[in-house]
């Protein structure tokens, strides 16, 4: 990795997005890998516009050298994350991404539509149609919920 930190390409840096700051953990003739807080980015060397030392970072450690990296727009990169593996009786899988309260908004809209069709009031605290939802989260990360329309 001795020759890994150098200015590459002649692209105008002012027209690119802000640089990625992280720690250079691997560099080959074909690719570089930069560790950030959430994981590690791996880019093809040809997609790199600029690699510079990052002076504001903590001193180089076992994590690698602190760098700022600029990449071309529209590149494809690999991103890997470290995960704790728990042994269970199921195959190794990743949990799906949780949607941010999508069910609550969707259920509210459906309740209002259902209530309009029946000419019911959908306002809370008034006899009519309401929606109820309940969500629980266990210590082991499962996320269960139930939602329903009802007549008061």
N, C-alpha and C positions, 0 to 999 in steps of 0.2 A: 504494500500500500504506500510505499514511499513516494511514488510519482502520482498518487491519486488526486491530490489537491492542486488543481491548476485551472486556469481560465480556459474554457473551450468555446469554439464557435465564434461567429462574428455577429450574432443576432443583436438587435437593439434591446437592451435590458429594460428600458423605460416602458416598452409596450407589453411586458409580461406581468404576471401576477406576482404578489409578494413572494419572496423565497421561502422554502421549507426549511425550518431550523430543526436540527437534530444532531445525532451522533453517527458519523460514518463508521459502520461496523464491518463492511466488506466492500472490496473494490476489485474488479477484474477488468480485463480488456473489453468484456462484453457488457458488464452491468455494475451498478453500485447499489448498496443497501444502506438506508438511513433509518436509524431507530428514533422514534418519537414517543411521546408519552403513552399512546394507545397501541402501538405495534411497530412494525418495520415496513417501510416502503422499499421496493426494489424496482429500479428503473433501468432501461437499456441505455448504455453509454451514449448512443447516438441521439437520444432524446434530451440529454442534459445540455443546457445552454451555458451554465456557469456553476462552478463549485468554489466556495471561498471559506476561509477560516472564519469561525464565529467567535470573535473576541469577547463578546458579552456573556458567553456561556461559562459554566464552571470549568475548571481545568480538566484536561483530558483524563479520563479514567478508564477502567476496564471496559466501559461501554463503548469506547471509540473516541475519535477526534470530533470536537464540536464544529459543525459546518453549516453553511447556508447554501441551499441548492435551488437553482432555477431550472424549470423544465419547459419544453415546448408545450404549447396549447394542444389539446386533443390527444395526448399520448395515452398509451395503455400501460398501467403499472400494476405490479402485484402488491397486495397489502396483507401482511400476516399479523396475527395477534397471539399473544401468549395466553393460554387458558389452563386453569387447574383441572386436572382429570380426576374424577371420582370413579372408583370401581363400583359398578352396579351389575344387576342381572340383565341389563339391556345393552344393546350395542352402543358404541360411542357415537353421539350425535351432538349437534349444536341446537340450542333452543331457537325457535323463530323469533325475529325481531318483533317487539311488542308495538302495536299501533297506539298512538297517543289518544286515548279516550274516544276512539272512533265510534264505538258502540253507543256511548251516551248521546252524542249529537245525532247519530242516525236514528236511534230509538225515539228521541224527542221529535224529530221531523215526522217519523212514521206515526207517532201518537197524535200529533196535531192533524195530520192528514186523515187518519182514522176517525178522529173526533169530528172534524168538519163534515165528513161523509155521513155521520150519524147525527149531525147538528147538535153536538155536545160541546160544552165549554171545556177548554183544555187548560185553563188557568189553575195554578196550585191553590189549594185551600177552598175551592169552590166545588160543589157537587158536580161531577162530570168525569172526564177522562184524565187520567194521570199516568205517568210512567214511573217505574221504580227499578232501581238497579242496586246490586250489592256486589262488592268485589272483595276477595280475600287473597292474602299472599302468605305462604308458609315460609318458614326459615330455610327450607331447601329450595326456594325459588319458584315453586309452582304458583300459578296465577289463575284463580278460578273466579268465575262471576256468573251472575244470573240477572236477567232483565225482563220486565214484563209490562204490558199495558193493562190498565184496570179501570173499572168504573167505580166511582166513590158513591 
